[in-house]
Amino acid sequence: MRGKAQCERRFSNCAENFLIITNADYYIQFVYHPDVRSLYCEAVSNAFLPNRVKLTEEAEGMLLNIGFTKPIGPASNYTRVFALSGKGTEFEEVSRVAIKVFSDVYCVSQSAELDFGLS
């Protein structure tokens, strides 16, 4: 992964409401809700992963330990909401969490490319 600076730059310069970060089968998606000043985040769960890359119990536990909530129902993802103050300082935390999910939970190499999609 190209690191925290790239994530922070993408988040802080994002005027769009939807961001998805991907690497192969893994993704994290964000939806910005300006009316409630929050950033809703989903991390892909086993419901949407092929068998060859399913998350282990340990990986699922890591998601919970960094603030995600378990999927509700058979076709949902892990979720987390980041409150935004409007100062932009929260994007460092959002970037840190995104990098942690890809590197520690999804075991994506630090040198791997992440794809960013905005809409």
C-alpha positions in Angstrom: 0.0 0.0 0.0 1.2 3.5 -0.8 0.5 4.5 2.8 -1.3 6.8 5.1 -0.4 10.0 3.2 -2.2 8.8 0.1 -5.3 7.9 2.1 -5.3 11.2 4.0 -5.0 13.1 0.7 -7.9 11.2 -0.9 -10.1 11.8 2.2 -9.3 15.4 2.8 -9.7 16.4 -0.9 -12.9 14.4 -1.5 -15.9 16.6 -2.5 -17.9 13.5 -3.5 -20.1 11.6 -1.2 -19.0 8.1 -1.9 -15.5 6.6 -1.8 -14.5 3.0 -2.3 -11.0 1.6 -1.7 -10.2 -1.8 -3.2 -7.5 -4.3 -3.6 -8.5 -7.5 -5.4 -11.5 -9.0 -3.6 -11.2 -6.7 -0.6 -12.8 -3.3 -0.2 -13.8 -0.6 2.3 -16.4 1.9 1.3 -17.4 5.2 2.7 -20.4 7.4 2.4 -20.3 11.0 3.6 -23.4 12.3 5.3 -23.0 16.1 5.5 -26.3 16.7 7.2 -25.2 14.7 10.3 -21.5 15.4 9.9 -20.5 11.7 9.7 -18.7 9.3 7.5 -20.3 5.9 7.3 -17.9 3.1 6.6 -18.3 -0.6 5.5 -15.6 -3.2 5.4 -16.3 -6.2 3.3 -17.4 -9.3 5.2 -17.4 -13.0 4.3 -20.8 -12.7 2.8 -19.2 -11.1 -0.2 -15.8 -12.8 -0.3 -14.9 -15.9 -2.3 -14.0 -18.9 -0.2 -10.3 -18.6 -1.0 -10.0 -15.3 0.7 -12.6 -15.5 3.5 -11.8 -13.8 6.8 -10.6 -15.9 9.7 -12.2 -15.6 13.1 -9.0 -13.7 14.2 -9.4 -11.2 11.3 -13.1 -10.7 12.1 -12.1 -10.1 15.8 -9.6 -7.5 14.6 -12.4 -5.6 12.8 -14.4 -5.6 16.0 -11.4 -4.4 18.1 -10.9 -1.4 15.8 -14.4 -0.2 16.2 -16.5 -2.0 13.5 -19.8 -3.6 14.3 -20.6 -7.2 13.2 -22.7 -7.6 10.0 -26.4 -7.6 10.7 -28.0 -10.4 8.6 -26.5 -12.8 6.0 -25.8 -10.1 3.3 -24.2 -7.2 5.1 -20.7 -5.9 5.9 -18.9 -4.7 9.0 -19.8 -1.1 9.7 -18.4 1.9 11.6 -19.4 5.5 11.7 -16.9 8.3 12.1 -18.2 11.6 13.6 -16.8 14.6 11.8 -16.2 18.0 13.5 -15.6 19.9 10.3 -12.0 20.7 11.2 -10.7 17.9 8.9 -8.6 16.3 11.7 -10.6 13.1 11.7 -9.3 12.1 8.3 -6.0 11.0 9.9 -8.0 8.5 12.1 -10.1 7.4 9.1 -6.9 6.9 7.0 -5.2 5.0 9.9 -8.2 2.7 10.2 -8.4 2.1 6.4 -4.7 1.2 6.3 -5.0 -1.1 9.4 -7.9 -3.0 7.8 -6.1 -3.6 4.6 -2.8 -4.5 6.1 -3.7 -6.3 9.3 -7.2 -7.7 8.6 -7.1 -8.3 4.9 -3.3 -9.1 4.9 -2.7 -6.9 1.9 1.1 -6.2 1.4 2.4 -2.7 2.4 3.7 -2.5 -1.2 0.4 -3.3 -2.9 -1.6 -0.7 -4.9 -4.9 0.4 -3.6 -7.6 1.6 -6.0 -9.7 4.6 -5.1 -13.1 5.3 -6.7 -15.0 8.5 -6.1 -18.6 9.2 -7.0 
